[in-house]
Amino acid sequence: MRKILVTAAATAVAATLLMPGGASAQDMGTMAACDPDKHVRISVQKRGNFIDGLGGFFNCDQATTGYTIMVQEKRTIGWKDHVVRSGVWRTNQYAVTTYTCNGTKSKKFRALIKSGIGTHAWVKTSSSITVACG
């Protein structure tokens, strides 16, 4: 009897994780309409001595989902992550992370956001900007 209770609890937790916002299985059809290519905005901007990464879901039926957002700096090989933030993302609101840009050289930055809808994980990056730090 105890194994059945543990299994039922594990199934309930898994269902909650796969369907953010406590959505039911019948809501998954609506959530699938929230296409990252159409509904996610991601950008990077310079603000004084700061680099802001901004991202969000807009005009989407889904109320909330988990996310991770970061500012990335171009290196010789690949991108280096800065100021990685995670949280619960509400539709029609930006998630923001800010990196302090130091030094005197010009550097290239972009923003990256990771999330998922149901069981479909995705990653989206902004276009990059080159800025003089300092």
N, CA, C and O atoms as CSV, one atom per row, in Angstrom:
chain,resi,resn,atom,element,x,y,z
A,1,MET,N,N,0.816,-1.183,0.000
A,1,MET,CA,C,0.000,0.000,0.000
A,1,MET,C,C,0.868,1.257,0.000
A,1,MET,O,O,0.544,2.234,-0.675
A,2,ARG,N,N,1.940,1.236,0.735
A,2,ARG,CA,C,2.819,2.388,0.821
A,2,ARG,C,C,3.456,2.710,-0.532
A,2,ARG,O,O,3.578,3.882,-0.887
A,3,LYS,N,N,3.866,1.688,-1.293
A,3,LYS,CA,C,4.461,1.910,-2.605
A,3,LYS,C,C,3.488,2.617,-3.534
A,3,LYS,O,O,3.898,3.482,-4.309
A,4,ILE,N,N,2.230,2.274,-3.474
A,4,ILE,CA,C,1.225,2.894,-4.329
A,4,ILE,C,C,1.111,4.385,-4.006
A,4,ILE,O,O,1.005,5.200,-4.923
A,5,LEU,N,N,1.130,4.755,-2.735
A,5,LEU,CA,C,1.037,6.158,-2.352
A,5,LEU,C,C,2.249,6.942,-2.828
A,5,LEU,O,O,2.108,8.059,-3.325
A,6,VAL,N,N,3.428,6.376,-2.683
A,6,VAL,CA,C,4.642,7.039,-3.133
A,6,VAL,C,C,4.617,7.205,-4.641
A,6,VAL,O,O,4.971,8.271,-5.145
A,7,THR,N,N,4.211,6.187,-5.369
A,7,THR,CA,C,4.137,6.259,-6.824
A,7,THR,C,C,3.124,7.310,-7.253
A,7,THR,O,O,3.392,8.072,-8.181
A,8,ALA,N,N,1.974,7.371,-6.605
A,8,ALA,CA,C,0.958,8.373,-6.937
A,8,ALA,C,C,1.480,9.778,-6.676
A,8,ALA,O,O,1.236,10.688,-7.468
A,9,ALA,N,N,2.196,9.960,-5.574
A,9,ALA,CA,C,2.766,11.276,-5.262
A,9,ALA,C,C,3.813,11.665,-6.294
A,9,ALA,O,O,3.850,12.813,-6.736
A,10,ALA,N,N,4.657,10.728,-6.680
A,10,ALA,CA,C,5.686,11.010,-7.688
A,10,ALA,C,C,5.042,11.371,-9.021
A,10,ALA,O,O,5.530,12.261,-9.718
A,11,THR,N,N,3.957,10.696,-9.387
A,11,THR,CA,C,3.258,10.997,-10.636
A,11,THR,C,C,2.666,12.401,-10.582
A,11,THR,O,O,2.726,13.126,-11.575
A,12,ALA,N,N,2.100,12.797,-9.457
A,12,ALA,CA,C,1.525,14.132,-9.313
A,12,ALA,C,C,2.601,15.205,-9.438
A,12,ALA,O,O,2.386,16.227,-10.090
A,13,VAL,N,N,3.755,14.978,-8.819
A,13,VAL,CA,C,4.872,15.930,-8.924
A,13,VAL,C,C,5.358,16.020,-10.356
A,13,VAL,O,O,5.581,17.124,-10.852
A,14,ALA,N,N,5.528,14.904,-11.033
A,14,ALA,CA,C,5.973,14.900,-12.424
A,14,ALA,C,C,4.979,15.632,-13.306
A,14,ALA,O,O,5.394,16.386,-14.186
A,15,ALA,N,N,3.690,15.440,-13.106
A,15,ALA,CA,C,2.674,16.124,-13.904
A,15,ALA,C,C,2.761,17.630,-13.701
A,15,ALA,O,O,2.615,18.390,-14.658
A,16,THR,N,N,2.998,18.073,-12.465
A,16,THR,CA,C,3.132,19.493,-12.191
A,16,THR,C,C,4.368,20.065,-12.877
A,16,THR,O,O,4.310,21.168,-13.420
A,17,LEU,N,N,5.480,19.342,-12.864
A,17,LEU,CA,C,6.699,19.825,-13.499
A,17,LEU,C,C,6.558,19.890,-15.010
A,17,LEU,O,O,7.081,20.814,-15.633
A,18,LEU,N,N,5.877,18.948,-15.604
A,18,LEU,CA,C,5.714,18.932,-17.056
A,18,LEU,C,C,4.696,19.952,-17.535
A,18,LEU,O,O,4.748,20.381,-18.687
A,19,MET,N,N,3.784,20.342,-16.682
A,19,MET,CA,C,2.757,21.297,-17.059
A,19,MET,C,C,2.843,22.504,-16.141
A,19,MET,O,O,2.118,22.575,-15.149
A,20,PRO,N,N,3.749,23.491,-16.465
A,20,PRO,CA,C,3.966,24.641,-15.598
A,20,PRO,C,C,2.669,25.378,-15.294
A,20,PRO,O,O,1.737,25.382,-16.099
A,21,GLY,N,N,2.623,25.994,-14.135
A,21,GLY,CA,C,1.456,26.749,-13.748
A,21,GLY,C,C,0.326,25.869,-13.248
A,21,GLY,O,O,-0.793,26.355,-13.079
A,22,GLY,N,N,0.582,24.579,-13.004
A,22,GLY,CA,C,-0.447,23.678,-12.513
A,22,GLY,C,C,-1.515,23.397,-13.545
A,22,GLY,O,O,-2.659,23.125,-13.180
A,23,ALA,N,N,-1.182,23.454,-14.812
A,23,ALA,CA,C,-2.155,23.243,-15.881
A,23,ALA,C,C,-2.597,21.799,-15.942
A,23,ALA,O,O,-1.862,20.887,-15.563
A,24,SER,N,N,-3.797,21.610,-16.421
A,24,SER,CA,C,-4.304,20.260,-16.598
A,24,SER,C,C,-3.919,19.749,-17.978
A,24,SER,O,O,-3.474,20.520,-18.828
A,25,ALA,N,N,-4.087,18.458,-18.200
A,25,ALA,CA,C,-3.742,17.868,-19.493
A,25,ALA,C,C,-4.563,18.484,-20.611
A,25,ALA,O,O,-4.066,18.613,-21.729
A,26,GLN,N,N,-5.826,18.876,-20.341
A,26,GLN,CA,C,-6.638,19.457,-21.404
A,26,GLN,C,C,-6.147,20.842,-21.798
A,26,GLN,O,O,-6.416,21.290,-22.913
A,27,ASP,N,N,-5.421,21.541,-20.899
A,27,ASP,CA,C,-4.870,22.852,-21.214
A,27,ASP,C,C,-3.640,22.778,-22.103
A,27,ASP,O,O,-3.241,23.794,-22.672
A,28,MET,N,N,-3.033,21.620,-22.239
A,28,MET,CA,C,-1.797,21.499,-23.008
A,28,MET,C,C,-1.983,21.920,-24.457
A,28,MET,O,O,-1.038,22.424,-25.063
A,29,GLY,N,N,-3.161,21.732,-25.035
A,29,GLY,CA,C,-3.406,22.183,-26.397
A,29,GLY,C,C,-3.280,23.686,-26.510
A,29,GLY,O,O,-2.738,24.187,-27.495
A,30,THR,N,N,-3.777,24.423,-25.512
A,30,THR,CA,C,-3.663,25.872,-25.488
A,30,THR,C,C,-2.213,26.295,-25.309
A,30,THR,O,O,-1.748,27.227,-25.965
A,31,MET,N,N,-1.498,25.608,-24.420
A,31,MET,CA,C,-0.101,25.953,-24.177
A,31,MET,C,C,0.753,25.736,-25.419
A,31,MET,O,O,1.696,26.487,-25.666
A,32,ALA,N,N,0.431,24.725,-26.191
A,32,ALA,CA,C,1.214,24.454,-27.393
A,32,ALA,C,C,1.147,25.630,-28.359
A,32,ALA,O,O,2.044,25.794,-29.186
A,33,ALA,N,N,0.091,26.460,-28.269
A,33,ALA,CA,C,-0.046,27.625,-29.132
A,33,ALA,C,C,0.981,28.700,-28.780
A,33,ALA,O,O,1.176,29.628,-29.566
A,34,CYS,N,N,1.634,28.608,-27.643
A,34,CYS,CA,C,2.639,29.582,-27.223
A,34,CYS,C,C,3.978,29.207,-27.841
A,34,CYS,O,O,4.813,28.578,-27.192
A,35,ASP,N,N,4.174,29.584,-29.060
A,35,ASP,CA,C,5.360,29.234,-29.850
A,35,ASP,C,C,6.506,30.195,-29.521
A,35,ASP,O,O,6.347,31.404,-29.691
A,36,PRO,N,N,7.662,29.691,-29.053
A,36,PRO,CA,C,8.785,30.579,-28.729
A,36,PRO,C,C,9.217,31.450,-29.908
A,36,PRO,O,O,9.648,32.586,-29.707
A,37,ASP,N,N,9.110,30.935,-31.132
A,37,ASP,CA,C,9.510,31.725,-32.294
A,37,ASP,C,C,8.584,32.912,-32.532
A,37,ASP,O,O,8.990,33.904,-33.137
A,38,LYS,N,N,7.350,32.819,-32.064
A,38,LYS,CA,C,6.377,33.883,-32.281
A,38,LYS,C,C,6.121,34.727,-31.037
A,38,LYS,O,O,5.821,35.915,-31.151
A,39,HIS,N,N,6.233,34.135,-29.857
A,39,HIS,CA,C,5.791,34.807,-28.643
A,39,HIS,C,C,6.906,35.233,-27.689
A,39,HIS,O,O,6.628,35.923,-26.708
A,40,VAL,N,N,8.143,34.851,-27.942
A,40,VAL,CA,C,9.241,35.222,-27.053
A,40,VAL,C,C,10.017,36.396,-27.649
A,40,VAL,O,O,10.407,36.380,-28.817
A,41,ARG,N,N,10.227,37.407,-26.820
A,41,ARG,CA,C,11.080,38.544,-27.206
A,41,ARG,C,C,12.339,38.454,-26.358
A,41,ARG,O,O,12.268,38.255,-25.145
A,42,ILE,N,N,13.484,38.601,-26.999
A,42,ILE,CA,C,14.768,38.575,-26.291
A,42,ILE,C,C,15.651,39.669,-26.883
A,42,ILE,O,O,15.756,39.794,-28.103
A,43,SER,N,N,16.281,40.456,-26.022
A,43,SER,CA,C,17.141,41.531,-26.522
A,43,SER,C,C,18.247,41.813,-25.515
A,43,SER,O,O,18.197,41.388,-24.361
A,44,VAL,N,N,19.249,42.548,-25.995
A,44,VAL,CA,C,20.355,42.991,-25.151
A,44,VAL,C,C,20.563,44.468,-25.440
A,44,VAL,O,O,20.439,44.908,-26.583
A,45,GLN,N,N,20.884,45.237,-24.393
A,45,GLN,CA,C,21.090,46.674,-24.586
A,45,GLN,C,C,22.155,47.180,-23.629
A,45,GLN,O,O,22.372,46.615,-22.557
A,46,LYS,N,N,22.815,48.257,-24.038
A,46,LYS,CA,C,23.782,48.928,-23.166
A,46,LYS,C,C,23.059,50.070,-22.473
A,46,LYS,O,O,22.313,50.823,-23.099
A,47,ARG,N,N,23.292,50.188,-21.162
A,47,ARG,CA,C,22.701,51.247,-20.357
A,47,ARG,C,C,23.796,51.781,-19.453
A,47,ARG,O,O,24.061,51.220,-18.390
A,48,GLY,N,N,24.429,52.859,-19.872
A,48,GLY,CA,C,25.567,53.379,-19.121
A,48,GLY,C,C,26.693,52.365,-19.131
A,48,GLY,O,O,27.175,51.982,-20.197
A,49,ASN,N,N,27.122,51.922,-17.947
A,49,ASN,CA,C,28.194,50.937,-17.819
A,49,ASN,C,C,27.633,49.519,-17.632
A,49,ASN,O,O,28.349,48.615,-17.201
A,50,PHE,N,N,26.355,49.336,-17.959
A,50,PHE,CA,C,25.681,48.060,-17.757
A,50,PHE,C,C,25.203,47.460,-19.082
A,50,PHE,O,O,24.893,48.174,-20.036
A,51,ILE,N,N,25.155,46.145,-19.109
A,51,ILE,CA,C,24.586,45.402,-20.229
A,51,ILE,C,C,23.357,44.679,-19.679
A,51,ILE,O,O,23.472,43.860,-18.768
A,52,ASP,N,N,22.185,44.981,-20.232
A,52,ASP,CA,C,20.936,44.356,-19.796
A,52,ASP,C,C,20.504,43.290,-20.791
A,52,ASP,O,O,20.490,43.523,-22.000
A,53,GLY,N,N,20.152,42.121,-20.275
A,53,GLY,CA,C,19.505,41.078,-21.064
A,53,GLY,C,C,18.041,41.070,-20.678
A,53,GLY,O,O,17.717,40.961,-19.496
A,54,LEU,N,N,17.141,41.185,-21.658
A,54,LEU,CA,C,15.706,41.237,-21.402
A,54,LEU,C,C,15.018,40.156,-22.217
A,54,LEU,O,O,15.328,39.970,-23.394
A,55,GLY,N,N,14.085,39.443,-21.600
A,55,GLY,CA,C,13.345,38.424,-22.321
A,55,GLY,C,C,11.971,38.225,-21.726
A,55,GLY,O,O,11.769,38.435,-20.530
A,56,GLY,N,N,11.017,37.818,-22.565
A,56,GLY,CA,C,9.680,37.570,-22.056
A,56,GLY,C,C,8.770,36.927,-23.079
A,56,GLY,O,O,9.027,36.973,-24.282
A,57,PHE,N,N,7.696,36.323,-22.579
A,57,PHE,CA,C,6.607,35.782,-23.386
A,57,PHE,C,C,5.573,36.886,-23.552
A,57,PHE,O,O,5.196,37.523,-22.568
A,58,PHE,N,N,5.108,37.124,-24.764
A,58,PHE,CA,C,4.114,38.162,-24.994
A,58,PHE,C,C,2.974,37.631,-25.857
A,58,PHE,O,O,3.182,36.855,-26.790
A,59,ASN,N,N,1.758,38.074,-25.516
A,59,ASN,CA,C,0.545,37.670,-26.227
A,59,ASN,C,C,0.415,36.158,-26.286
A,59,ASN,O,O,0.156,35.583,-27.343
A,60,CYS,N,N,0.596,35.533,-25.152
A,60,CYS,CA,C,0.582,34.088,-25.044
A,60,CYS,C,C,-0.458,33.694,-24.003
A,60,CYS,O,O,-0.622,34.383,-22.996
A,61,ASP,N,N,-1.154,32.599,-24.237
A,61,ASP,CA,C,-2.200,32.150,-23.319
A,61,ASP,C,C,-1.647,31.565,-22.029
A,61,ASP,O,O,-2.360,31.496,-21.029
A,62,GLN,N,N,-0.398,31.148,-22.035
A,62,GLN,CA,C,0.170,30.506,-20.848
A,62,GLN,C,C,0.472,31.559,-19.793
A,62,GLN,O,O,1.074,32.588,-20.100
A,63,ALA,N,N,0.067,31.316,-18.568
A,63,ALA,CA,C,0.237,32.291,-17.495
A,63,ALA,C,C,1.669,32.327,-16.961
A,63,ALA,O,O,2.229,33.412,-16.808
A,64,THR,N,N,2.280,31.169,-16.672
A,64,THR,CA,C,3.618,31.147,-16.088
A,64,THR,C,C,4.409,29.948,-16.599
A,64,THR,O,O,3.835,28.948,-17.031
A,65,THR,N,N,5.713,30.062,-16.544
A,65,THR,CA,C,6.616,28.952,-16.798
A,65,THR,C,C,7.967,29.300,-16.180
A,65,THR,O,O,8.245,30.476,-15.946
A,66,GLY,N,N,8.802,28.316,-15.916
A,66,GLY,CA,C,10.138,28.580,-15.397
A,66,GLY,C,C,11.045,29.072,-16.516
A,66,GLY,O,O,10.808,28.774,-17.687
A,67,TYR,N,N,12.082,29.824,-16.160
A,67,TYR,CA,C,13.027,30.332,-17.158
A,67,TYR,C,C,14.415,30.474,-16.544
A,67,TYR,O,O,14.576,30.489,-15.324
A,68,THR,N,N,15.410,30.578,-17.418
A,68,THR,CA,C,16.766,30.987,-17.056
A,68,THR,C,C,17.200,31.997,-18.098
A,68,THR,O,O,17.093,31.734,-19.296
A,69,ILE,N,N,17.687,33.151,-17.663
A,69,ILE,CA,C,18.146,34.201,-18.570
A,69,ILE,C,C,19.555,34.612,-18.163
A,69,ILE,O,O,19.903,34.572,-16.983
A,70,MET,N,N,20.365,35.007,-19.142
A,70,MET,CA,C,21.736,35.432,-18.863
A,70,MET,C,C,22.236,36.385,-19.934
A,70,MET,O,O,21.719,36.413,-21.052
A,71,VAL,N,N,23.242,37.161,-19.580
A,71,VAL,CA,C,24.012,37.946,-20.553
A,71,VAL,C,C,25.219,37.093,-20.905
A,71,VAL,O,O,25.833,36.489,-20.025
A,72,GLN,N,N,25.564,37.041,-22.190
A,72,GLN,CA,C,26.740,36.278,-22.618
A,72,GLN,C,C,27.720,37.205,-23.321
A,72,GLN,O,O,27.328,38.105,-24.066
A,73,GLU,N,N,29.006,36.965,-23.067
A,73,GLU,CA,C,30.092,37.729,-23.686
A,73,GLU,C,C,30.829,36.835,-24.672
A,73,GLU,O,O,31.175,35.701,-24.345
A,74,LYS,N,N,31.069,37.340,-25.877
A,74,LYS,CA,C,31.778,36.571,-26.909
A,74,LYS,C,C,33.238,36.427,-26.527
A,74,LYS,O,O,33.907,37.409,-26.205
A,75,ARG,N,N,33.721,35.212,-26.564
A,75,ARG,CA,C,35.133,34.893,-26.324
A,75,ARG,C,C,35.738,34.376,-27.614
A,75,ARG,O,O,35.030,34.235,-28.612
A,76,THR,N,N,37.019,34.091,-27.617
A,76,THR,CA,C,37.671,33.550,-28.806
A,76,THR,C,C,36.952,32.293,-29.287
A,76,THR,O,O,36.699,32.118,-30.479
A,77,ILE,N,N,36.632,31.432,-28.339
A,77,ILE,CA,C,35.872,30.218,-28.650
A,77,ILE,C,C,34.610,30.231,-27.804
A,77,ILE,O,O,34.689,30.051,-26.589
A,78,GLY,N,N,33.459,30.437,-28.408
A,78,GLY,CA,C,32.182,30.360,-27.714
A,78,GLY,C,C,31.799,31.622,-26.967
A,78,GLY,O,O,32.333,32.704,-27.212
A,79,TRP,N,N,30.854,31.455,-26.046
A,79,TRP,CA,C,30.294,32.552,-25.262
A,79,TRP,C,C,30.446,32.259,-23.775
A,79,TRP,O,O,30.282,31.115,-23.351
A,80,LYS,N,N,30.758,33.281,-22.976
A,80,LYS,CA,C,30.873,33.142,-21.520
A,80,LYS,C,C,29.598,33.697,-20.882
A,80,LYS,O,O,29.161,34.801,-21.206
A,81,ASP,N,N,29.005,32.913,-19.967
A,81,ASP,CA,C,27.785,33.322,-19.269
A,81,ASP,C,C,28.101,34.301,-18.148
A,81,ASP,O,O,29.078,34.133,-17.418
A,82,HIS,N,N,27.264,35.324,-18.018
A,82,HIS,CA,C,27.347,36.290,-16.915
A,82,HIS,C,C,25.965,36.466,-16.303
A,82,HIS,O,O,24.966,36.472,-17.023
A,83,VAL,N,N,25.896,36.606,-15.006
A,83,VAL,CA,C,24.697,36.941,-14.240
A,83,VAL,C,C,23.505,36.073,-14.672
A,83,VAL,O,O,22.528,36.567,-15.234
A,84,VAL,N,N,23.612,34.793,-14.399
A,84,VAL,CA,C,22.555,33.834,-14.740
A,84,VAL,C,C,21.457,33.932,-13.689
A,84,VAL,O,O,21.719,33.818,-12.492
A,85,ARG,N,N,20.235,34.143,-14.142
A,85,ARG,CA,C,19.083,34.263,-13.247
A,85,ARG,C,C,18.005,33.271,-13.672
A,85,ARG,O,O,17.800,33.033,-14.862
A,86,SER,N,N,17.322,32.700,-12.692
A,86,SER,CA,C,16.216,31.785,-12.961
A,86,SER,C,C,15.020,32.194,-12.124
A,86,SER,O,O,15.165,32.800,-11.062
A,87,GLY,N,N,13.843,31.858,-12.610
A,87,GLY,CA,C,12.641,32.184,-11.852
A,87,GLY,C,C,11.398,31.714,-12.570
A,87,GLY,O,O,11.460,30.887,-13.480
A,88,VAL,N,N,10.272,32.251,-12.151
A,88,VAL,CA,C,8.982,31.965,-12.777
A,88,VAL,C,C,8.623,33.180,-13.622
A,88,VAL,O,O,8.642,34.316,-13.149
A,89,TRP,N,N,8.305,32.920,-14.852
A,89,TRP,CA,C,8.092,33.946,-15.849
A,89,TRP,C,C,6.609,34.096,-16.085
A,89,TRP,O,O,5.930,33.113,-16.382
A,90,ARG,N,N,6.094,35.297,-15.959
A,90,ARG,CA,C,4.688,35.573,-16.223
A,90,ARG,C,C,4.538,36.196,-17.606
A,90,ARG,O,O,5.380,36.987,-18.033
A,91,THR,N,N,3.475,35.841,-18.295
A,91,THR,CA,C,3.278,36.353,-19.641
A,91,THR,C,C,3.124,37.876,-19.626
A,91,THR,O,O,2.597,38.450,-18.674
A,92,ASN,N,N,3.592,38.514,-20.694
A,92,ASN,CA,C,3.541,39.964,-20.907
A,92,ASN,C,C,4.389,40.761,-19.914
A,92,ASN,O,O,4.110,41.934,-19.664
A,93,GLN,N,N,5.427,40.130,-19.345
A,93,GLN,CA,C,6.379,40.820,-18.478
A,93,GLN,C,C,7.793,40.388,-18.852
A,93,GLN,O,O,8.034,39.221,-19.161
A,94,TYR,N,N,8.720,41.334,-18.822
A,94,TYR,CA,C,10.120,41.000,-19.100
A,94,TYR,C,C,10.804,40.451,-17.856
A,94,TYR,O,O,10.543,40.890,-16.735
A,95,ALA,N,N,11.679,39.487,-18.079
A,95,ALA,CA,C,12.658,39.062,-17.089
A,95,ALA,C,C,13.941,39.808,-17.467
A,95,ALA,O,O,14.259,39.922,-18.651
A,96,VAL,N,N,14.679,40.315,-16.480
A,96,VAL,CA,C,15.859,41.145,-16.759
A,96,VAL,C,C,17.038,40.645,-15.947
A,96,VAL,O,O,16.889,40.261,-14.787
A,97,THR,N,N,18.218,40.654,-16.567
A,97,THR,CA,C,19.468,40.415,-15.851
A,97,THR,C,C,20.456,41.486,-16.313
A,97,THR,O,O,20.429,41.901,-17.472
A,98,THR,N,N,21.318,41.929,-15.414
A,98,THR,CA,C,22.230,43.039,-15.722
A,98,THR,C,C,23.661,42.673,-15.360
A,98,THR,O,O,23.936,42.163,-14.274
A,99,TYR,N,N,24.570,42.946,-16.296
A,99,TYR,CA,C,26.000,42.695,-16.118
A,99,TYR,C,C,26.730,44.029,-16.142
A,99,TYR,O,O,26.439,44.877,-16.986
A,100,THR,N,N,27.680,44.227,-15.221
A,100,THR,CA,C,28.494,45.441,-15.210
A,100,THR,C,C,29.662,45.253,-16.163
A,100,THR,O,O,30.468,44.338,-15.996
A,101,CYS,N,N,29.750,46.115,-17.152
A,101,CYS,CA,C,30.768,46.041,-18.199
A,101,CYS,C,C,31.978,46.878,-17.765
A,101,CYS,O,O,31.882,48.101,-17.657
A,102,ASN,N,N,33.113,46.219,-17.516
A,102,ASN,CA,C,34.330,46.896,-17.066
A,102,ASN,C,C,35.416,46.788,-18.128
A,102,ASN,O,O,35.336,45.950,-19.026
A,103,GLY,N,N,36.429,47.640,-18.019
A,103,GLY,CA,C,37.558,47.600,-18.935
A,103,GLY,C,C,37.454,48.694,-19.972
A,103,GLY,O,O,36.568,49.545,-19.908
A,104,THR,N,N,38.363,48.667,-20.925
A,104,THR,CA,C,38.396,49.713,-21.951
A,104,THR,C,C,38.219,49.164,-23.359
A,104,THR,O,O,38.069,49.934,-24.308
A,105,LYS,N,N,38.233,47.857,-23.505
A,105,LYS,CA,C,38.111,47.257,-24.832
A,105,LYS,C,C,36.650,47.138,-25.243
A,105,LYS,O,O,35.750,47.072,-24.406
A,106,SER,N,N,36.439,47.111,-26.558
A,106,SER,CA,C,35.099,46.820,-27.066
A,106,SER,C,C,34.841,45.328,-26.926
A,106,SER,O,O,35.727,44.509,-27.169
A,107,LYS,N,N,33.639,44.988,-26.537
A,107,LYS,CA,C,33.259,43.596,-26.334
A,107,LYS,C,C,31.910,43.343,-26.991
A,107,LYS,O,O,31.104,44.256,-27.170
A,108,LYS,N,N,31.684,42.078,-27.347
A,108,LYS,CA,C,30.422,41.684,-27.968
A,108,LYS,C,C,29.585,40.919,-26.952
A,108,LYS,O,O,30.078,40.002,-26.295
A,109,PHE,N,N,28.302,41.304,-26.825
A,109,PHE,CA,C,27.381,40.683,-25.879
A,109,PHE,C,C,26.097,40.265,-26.587
A,109,PHE,O,O,25.738,40.799,-27.636
A,110,ARG,N,N,25.412,39.286,-25.977
A,110,ARG,CA,C,24.069,38.893,-26.386
A,110,ARG,C,C,23.338,38.411,-25.136
A,110,ARG,O,O,23.957,38.185,-24.097
A,111,ALA,N,N,22.029,38.258,-25.242
A,111,ALA,CA,C,21.228,37.686,-24.159
A,111,ALA,C,C,20.773,36.302,-24.604
A,111,ALA,O,O,20.538,36.067,-25.789
A,112,LEU,N,N,20.652,35.390,-23.646
A,112,LEU,CA,C,20.177,34.036,-23.910
A,112,LEU,C,C,19.112,33.705,-22.881
A,112,LEU,O,O,19.259,34.020,-21.700
A,113,ILE,N,N,18.033,33.065,-23.335
A,113,ILE,CA,C,16.981,32.630,-22.430
A,113,ILE,C,C,16.628,31.190,-22.729
A,113,ILE,O,O,16.537,30.784,-23.888
A,114,LYS,N,N,16.427,30.410,-21.656
A,114,LYS,CA,C,16.035,28.999,-21.764
A,114,LYS,C,C,14.739,28.820,-20.997
A,114,LYS,O,O,14.558,29.380,-19.916
A,115,SER,N,N,13.843,28.034,-21.568
A,115,SER,CA,C,12.595,27.743,-20.879
A,115,SER,C,C,11.978,26.516,-21.517
A,115,SER,O,O,12.654,25.753,-22.207
A,116,GLY,N,N,10.713,26.338,-21.286
A,116,GLY,CA,C,9.999,25.219,-21.874
A,116,GLY,C,C,8.512,25.388,-21.722
A,116,GLY,O,O,8.039,26.101,-20.836
A,117,ILE,N,N,7.789,24.739,-22.577
A,117,ILE,CA,C,6.337,24.713,-22.506
A,117,ILE,C,C,5.968,23.246,-22.468
A,117,ILE,O,O,6.237,22.508,-23.416
A,118,GLY,N,N,5.359,22.823,-21.385
A,118,GLY,CA,C,5.075,21.397,-21.253
A,118,GLY,C,C,6.382,20.632,-21.232
A,118,GLY,O,O,7.233,20.890,-20.381
A,119,THR,N,N,6.558,19.695,-22.151
A,119,THR,CA,C,7.783,18.899,-22.215
A,119,THR,C,C,8.724,19.399,-23.305
A,119,THR,O,O,9.724,18.740,-23.591
A,120,HIS,N,N,8.433,20.548,-23.925
A,120,HIS,CA,C,9.238,21.063,-25.031
A,120,HIS,C,C,10.187,22.161,-24.534
A,120,HIS,O,O,9.769,23.304,-24.348
A,121,ALA,N,N,11.453,21.820,-24.321
A,121,ALA,CA,C,12.453,22.790,-23.891
A,121,ALA,C,C,12.968,23.552,-25.113
A,121,ALA,O,O,12.973,23.018,-26.222
A,122,TRP,N,N,13.404,24.801,-24.910
A,122,TRP,CA,C,13.946,25.593,-26.008
A,122,TRP,C,C,14.948,26.616,-25.470
A,122,TRP,O,O,14.968,26.929,-24.280
A,123,VAL,N,N,15.770,27.123,-26.378
A,123,VAL,CA,C,16.761,28.161,-26.086
A,123,VAL,C,C,16.635,29.214,-27.173
A,123,VAL,O,O,16.486,28.884,-28.350
A,124,LYS,N,N,16.692,30.469,-26.786
A,124,LYS,CA,C,16.623,31.542,-27.764
A,124,LYS,C,C,17.642,32.616,-27.405
A,124,LYS,O,O,17.800,32.956,-26.233
A,125,THR,N,N,18.328,33.146,-28.402
A,125,THR,CA,C,19.327,34.192,-28.187
A,125,THR,C,C,18.923,35.468,-28.918
A,125,THR,O,O,18.214,35.432,-29.925
A,126,SER,N,N,19.385,36.580,-28.393
A,126,SER,CA,C,19.176,37.869,-29.054
A,126,SER,C,C,20.249,38.045,-30.119
A,126,SER,O,O,21.195,37.261,-30.197
A,127,SER,N,N,20.096,39.065,-30.925
A,127,SER,CA,C,21.212,39.447,-31.782
A,127,SER,C,C,22.277,40.040,-30.864
A,127,SER,O,O,21.972,40.409,-29.730
A,128,SER,N,N,23.508,40.138,-31.328
A,128,SER,CA,C,24.583,40.627,-30.474
A,128,SER,C,C,24.840,42.111,-30.714
A,128,SER,O,O,24.526,42.653,-31.774
A,129,ILE,N,N,25.421,42.754,-29.700
A,129,ILE,CA,C,25.838,44.144,-29.810
A,129,ILE,C,C,27.311,44.228,-29.423
A,129,ILE,O,O,27.785,43.464,-28.582
A,130,THR,N,N,28.018,45.148,-30.036
A,130,THR,CA,C,29.419,45.402,-29.675
A,130,THR,C,C,29.473,46.768,-29.011
A,130,THR,O,O,29.030,47.765,-29.580
A,131,VAL,N,N,30.020,46.804,-27.804
A,131,VAL,CA,C,30.048,48.039,-27.036
A,131,VAL,C,C,31.419,48.283,-26.442
A,131,VAL,O,O,32.171,47.342,-26.190
A,132,ALA,N,N,31.742,49.544,-26.219
A,132,ALA,CA,C,32.962,49.921,-25.504
A,132,ALA,C,C,32.623,49.961,-24.021
A,132,ALA,O,O,31.724,50.695,-23.608
A,133,CYS,N,N,33.328,49.186,-23.229
A,133,CYS,CA,C,33.077,49.146,-21.791
A,133,CYS,C,C,33.849,50.277,-21.102
A,133,CYS,O,O,34.822,50.799,-21.646
A,134,GLY,N,N,33.406,50.639,-19.918
A,134,GLY,CA,C,34.104,51.640,-19.131
A,134,GLY,C,C,33.626,53.031,-19.338
A,134,GLY,O,O,34.147,53.960,-18.722
